[in-house]
Amino acid sequence: MKILAIGDFHGKLNKKLTKTISNFDFDFVFCTGDLADTTERRNIIFKNWEAVQLVGFEEFVGRKRYLKILKKEYETTKNVLRFLNSLNKKVFLVYGNCDLTKKENAPSYIKPIEILYKKYKNVKLLIRKKIKIGNYTLIGHSGYRKLFSRKDKEIPKSLKKLFAKEKNVI
């Protein structure tokens, strides 16, 4: 079994990358997310960390600029999903910390990744789920920021449940 593990596109697809990936021999894709180009958002946040933390990103940049940034992130996410789907292999996706999720204050024309992926027949979102592939189990989980805190030394219940009774976990 050959797995193409890939992620952190951050909206960047170029012909050399797409051609190289298309020429690989693999059975399925595991994508670790961070599909959207969030360069503008990250630059604003890092440059203005304290202010953004105090009032929130949308309020800091204003609704008009916020929507413009969201639209770009959405379009770049769609481009990456379209490419992954075009590989004609099963793609198992977990979202990254830079992907648009239901938690964004986005208008209805900007679909969060939990809905957007459904447009692509080869892409399956694997969030707090597991699937069998041959003799192996593939477990997908996102939300690293909420999994552990400095005080929390135990594995969260959501992960314990996923790993229960599994032997050959990928």
VMD Tcl script that draws the C-alpha trace (Angstrom):
set ca {
  {0.00 0.00 0.00}
  {1.40 3.37 -1.06}
  {0.23 6.54 0.67}
  {0.81 10.06 -0.56}
  {0.89 12.20 2.61}
  {0.72 15.87 1.80}
  {-0.50 19.12 3.28}
  {0.21 22.74 4.10}
  {-0.49 23.93 0.56}
  {-1.47 27.35 1.91}
  {-3.14 27.99 -1.44}
  {0.03 27.49 -3.43}
  {-0.19 25.18 -6.41}
  {2.31 25.42 -9.23}
  {2.74 23.35 -12.40}
  {5.94 21.67 -11.21}
  {4.32 20.53 -7.95}
  {1.08 19.34 -9.55}
  {2.92 17.50 -12.34}
  {5.29 15.82 -9.87}
  {2.43 14.68 -7.64}
  {0.42 13.47 -10.63}
  {3.36 11.30 -11.70}
  {3.70 9.53 -8.33}
  {2.38 6.01 -7.96}
  {0.17 5.80 -4.87}
  {-3.02 4.11 -3.72}
  {-4.58 6.97 -1.75}
  {-3.85 10.41 -0.36}
  {-3.77 11.57 3.23}
  {-3.92 15.36 3.38}
  {-3.09 17.19 6.60}
  {-5.00 20.34 5.71}
  {-3.99 23.98 5.67}
  {-5.32 24.28 2.12}
  {-6.17 28.00 2.18}
  {-3.77 30.83 1.43}
  {-3.89 32.67 4.74}
  {-0.80 34.81 4.16}
  {-2.64 38.12 4.46}
  {-4.51 37.07 7.60}
  {-1.36 35.71 9.29}
  {0.66 38.83 8.43}
  {-2.00 41.08 9.96}
  {-2.36 38.91 13.06}
  {1.37 38.56 13.74}
  {2.04 42.26 13.14}
  {-0.84 43.29 15.44}
  {-1.02 40.36 17.84}
  {-2.20 42.10 20.98}
  {-4.84 44.24 19.26}
  {-6.24 41.31 17.26}
  {-6.39 39.17 20.40}
  {-8.20 41.95 22.21}
  {-10.96 42.70 19.65}
  {-10.88 39.76 17.24}
  {-9.67 39.59 13.65}
  {-12.90 40.63 11.93}
  {-13.39 43.68 14.10}
  {-9.72 44.66 13.77}
  {-9.72 44.68 9.94}
  {-13.39 45.66 9.44}
  {-16.15 43.62 7.83}
  {-15.39 44.65 4.21}
  {-11.71 43.68 4.35}
  {-12.56 40.57 6.38}
  {-14.92 39.36 3.65}
  {-12.30 40.05 0.97}
  {-9.74 37.98 2.90}
  {-12.25 35.17 3.49}
  {-13.14 35.06 -0.21}
  {-9.49 34.66 -1.20}
  {-9.00 31.92 1.39}
  {-12.14 30.19 0.13}
  {-11.10 30.36 -3.54}
  {-7.62 29.01 -2.82}
  {-9.13 26.17 -0.77}
  {-11.39 25.25 -3.69}
  {-8.39 25.24 -6.05}
  {-6.48 22.81 -3.84}
  {-9.52 20.55 -3.34}
  {-10.14 20.56 -7.11}
  {-6.53 19.47 -7.68}
  {-6.65 16.73 -5.03}
  {-9.92 15.45 -6.47}
  {-8.39 15.38 -9.97}
  {-5.83 12.78 -8.84}
  {-8.67 10.23 -9.07}
  {-7.61 8.55 -5.84}
  {-9.34 8.51 -2.49}
  {-8.26 11.59 -0.54}
  {-8.63 11.51 3.25}
  {-8.51 15.02 4.65}
  {-8.19 16.53 8.09}
  {-8.43 20.28 8.29}
  {-5.58 22.38 9.59}
  {-5.55 25.44 11.78}
  {-5.57 27.67 8.67}
  {-8.66 26.17 7.02}
  {-12.05 27.87 7.02}
  {-14.37 26.00 9.36}
  {-17.90 26.51 10.61}
  {-16.47 28.68 13.38}
  {-15.77 31.57 10.95}
  {-18.29 34.38 10.73}
  {-18.65 33.87 6.98}
  {-21.56 34.63 4.67}
  {-23.42 31.67 3.18}
  {-21.64 31.90 -0.18}
  {-18.35 31.05 1.55}
  {-18.64 27.41 2.52}
  {-16.62 26.02 5.43}
  {-14.44 23.02 4.69}
  {-16.90 20.73 6.52}
  {-19.38 21.45 3.69}
  {-17.12 22.39 0.78}
  {-15.30 19.04 0.56}
  {-18.60 17.30 -0.31}
  {-18.46 18.80 -3.83}
  {-15.47 16.59 -4.60}
  {-16.29 12.90 -5.06}
  {-12.81 11.62 -4.16}
  {-12.36 13.71 -0.99}
  {-13.50 12.49 2.41}
  {-13.18 14.60 5.56}
  {-11.86 12.42 8.35}
  {-12.51 14.34 11.57}
  {-12.71 12.29 14.75}
  {-13.33 9.25 12.57}
  {-11.51 6.12 11.59}
  {-11.64 3.92 8.53}
  {-10.24 0.52 7.65}
  {-7.87 0.24 4.72}
  {-6.82 -3.36 4.26}
  {-5.39 -4.55 7.57}
  {-4.85 -1.01 8.81}
  {-6.92 1.66 10.48}
  {-6.52 5.29 9.48}
  {-7.56 7.73 12.21}
  {-8.24 11.38 11.48}
  {-8.50 14.08 14.12}
  {-8.22 17.87 13.89}
  {-8.26 20.62 16.44}
  {-4.76 20.44 17.88}
  {-5.24 23.63 19.88}
  {-8.07 22.09 21.86}
  {-6.61 18.62 22.31}
  {-4.13 19.40 25.03}
  {-3.49 22.20 27.44}
  {-0.37 22.63 29.52}
  {-2.25 21.37 32.56}
  {-3.78 18.42 30.71}
  {-1.39 15.46 30.65}
  {-4.00 12.89 29.66}
  {-5.09 11.86 26.19}
  {-8.51 13.42 25.49}
  {-11.57 11.15 25.47}
  {-12.14 11.80 21.75}
  {-8.74 10.28 20.93}
  {-9.03 7.45 23.45}
  {-12.30 6.42 21.84}
  {-10.78 6.43 18.35}
  {-7.75 4.36 19.38}
  {-9.73 1.84 21.44}
  {-9.32 -1.76 20.23}
  {-7.05 -0.83 17.30}
  {-3.88 -2.76 16.56}
  {-2.46 -1.65 13.21}
  {-3.05 2.10 13.33}
  {-1.59 4.24 10.55}
}
mol new
graphics top color blue
foreach p $ca { graphics top sphere $p radius 0.5 }
foreach p [lrange $ca 0 end-1] q [lrange $ca 1 end] { graphics top cylinder $p $q radius 0.2 }
display resetview
